[in-house]
């Protein structure tokens, strides 16, 4: 799923953001029964709930002199209404604009001057804020998150300033780069329900229309302790940390729960197609998506396996067929994005210029059909399990990855222990499950195809 | 993890500064609307531990194999995985023959496309089955080719021997080379649609001139000229163990591993090859402006700077501190001014590249077209300010604290520890280099900061590159110096401007050299 963040380090534009959920640290965790003697893969944590409803997850780990703090709010662009797209993310930027005891811009200054790093991100289903700091600055992270949860300061000048910043983020990540608008075209075509039909970055018109008084109401409604999860991972003593968490957070007032969002989608009855031109593109891109169940539904695990069979690693089927054997594509990726509601199984192909796109699309469907009728190989199942374990271990060196993952699973599915059980669930997927979910979901009537074509040059440019 | 980690090492770390002397009132460019009063503010009420957490970086186990290969091992048993990084000096893109830019890079990327005993597909399947990763590359401008592998510790022996087969016995099959060439041809055309590529290409050309570090990409001609024989020769001559460092981090036992490496790597024979590169780029001596016309662009991508220092320069640490204050991240002056106060951009920063030869200090970012003039004004205002005014003691102390306190975070990743060790080796620093580094940072004075800013950030000789809609920004850029205009294909062109009359033909010329 495409995320928008408060700050992008370096000058690079973000890469395509729908890579398989495995890759972003939110996907997987390993299991106790796969553990070598003497090694623990599990992320141990304790849970608490404060009197004001704030859910607290503490995971003590002294292996490095650092800790990460993450506050995950149960709000995202799915909570927006028509005419106000982009608001949840714009609001995320306002969380760095000062509160009672922290000046505008001082958040980054305090964190960075003490050796830490910080950021915030918004997607359709949640908004999170995180810091990694040296262990001796435990109180600083808690103070900063509590102060803005309690007493955010919003004024017109700062709101206008961040509106401009977000509009530049939109230009940089969407409007000024090749294929920047393909993502929005796909979700607008595939989804019927407004919740997921619009992008998190929002439209320029809606960003222009955003009003500062809406921000105050948004804060009041969604940024309450009972609508958030605080996760801490790293080098602290759990009792000490809990005492400090209570000191800083427990007196923040709870609020009535925000309105529930309906993300349900009517069943799709037929294929949808859209073709668009892109002035910056040099070669066609094809996006093929299928509507699939929410991120934690039983079938979602088998769909993750399907994605890996198709595009996980250079031995994967679509890479071998389209890139190596037929040389019709430059690259291909496939897999389900992870949403709390109806998700998309997303296949994206960067085609070679001048290839027959109908033939290319047909080759993809042939590979999908193969998965439906033939069991996948044992070696394919094995390789996925091995790859998932390695990626998870690589990710879990980082306290930030663990803190963010715990917070996300708590907000998404009310189940932070998924950080440890995800890999069990993946390992329980059978070859028959893989065939079944491919047949159930990856079918024509459930499909949306968006083709992005290089814009035809005016005659004068070609001479 | 990227290959350039060890050059601008600290410059790459997000950094901080507390600025906040009142800014002098300025007149804003005519294109930029007067901003609201969105001011950065410090309340100083947060509970902070005033100690900087002192951390000692773990020292890797070091060995030299009989074939001359240097081995560095960082044991870390937290996670059951191992990461391997091999850096081969003399095999980097900097040494590409002038007619074959990309040879080092393509040789590295082709390693896994076939060995004496395995096809491309077998390598892909085996490494995926083992849950391993294998990759290699050489960045343009780099002395080294870097080969990487990672995987689980439980099957380390299997994937490590696959990695060695790929490293030592590649055959660069002609049919696989042809496939890669086909893909590269498309990529060469696609990269010209990305403003970041266009700005890098022109900026490197502007600051490096004829130095080989000016090159940032293969060409259609060089791709066509690549042959299996050329790749084999490059591999045979330049992948030499006596010029390489093998770094291993993760769940291994050094004492067991070193004798095994001695055995497994015995077939990699040393040679007499020793490559050095003496050509040093000189800073451009006069201001020059380049516009890359990208019609339909809704932003202007800006880069400005000039050649500064190499990694062993005594000015390195003061430059780290100076850059930190000026543009090293979301608490630095450029970010606070151009984004937090003016709202011109999503991101703006500066960095510098310091390798075995001097590289550039550079600032830049993406600005909406309409505020191009205002953004350029502010870039130069900030450069003049750090040259003309001494940074306050508070701002300096904050920067030094940020840099030294950041060491704690690097202990989360064993590969970071390994990178520190590799930098120390590659540049021949004393073995206590990183232990004494915090003290070097703390010794930097505000005079040092001003001195390096004046020495390396000279507005009169800076090279300024802008990628954007030429009709709208040409007249703005012309005010900054002699202007050359190119199209996105890299060819000189003449364009007219919406605002002023045609300025006459653009002239293709190299910046003057000192």
Interface residues (C-beta under 8 A of the other chain):
Chain A: X7 X8 X9 X10 X11 X12 X13 X36 X39 X41 X63 X64 X65 X66 X98 X101 X102 X103 X104 X105 X106 X108 X109 X110 X111 X112 X113 X114 X115 X116 X117 X118 X132 X134 X135 X136 X137 X139 X140 X143 X144 X156 X157 X158 X160 X161 X162 X163 X164 X165 X166 X167 X168 X169 X171 X172 X173 X175 X176 X177 X178 X279 X280 X281 X282 X283 X312 X313 X314 X315 X316 X320 X323 X324 X327 X330 X352 X353 X379 X382 X383 X385 X386 X387 X389 X390 X393 X394 X396 X397 X398 X399
Chain B: X14 X15 X16 X17 X18 X35 X36 X37 X38 X39 X40 X41 X42 X43 X45 X46 X47 X48 X49 X51 X52 X53 X55 X77 X78 X79 X80 X81 X112 X120 X121 X124 X125 X127 X128 X129 X130 X131 X132 X133 X150 X151 X152 X154 X155 X179 X182 X183 X186 X187 X189 X190 X192 X193 X194 X195 X196 X296 X297 X298 X299 X329 X330 X331 X336 X339 X340 X341 X342 X343 X344 X345 X346 X347 X349 X364 X365 X366 X367 X368 X398 X399 X401 X402 X404 X405 X406 X407 X408 X409 X411 X412 X413 X414
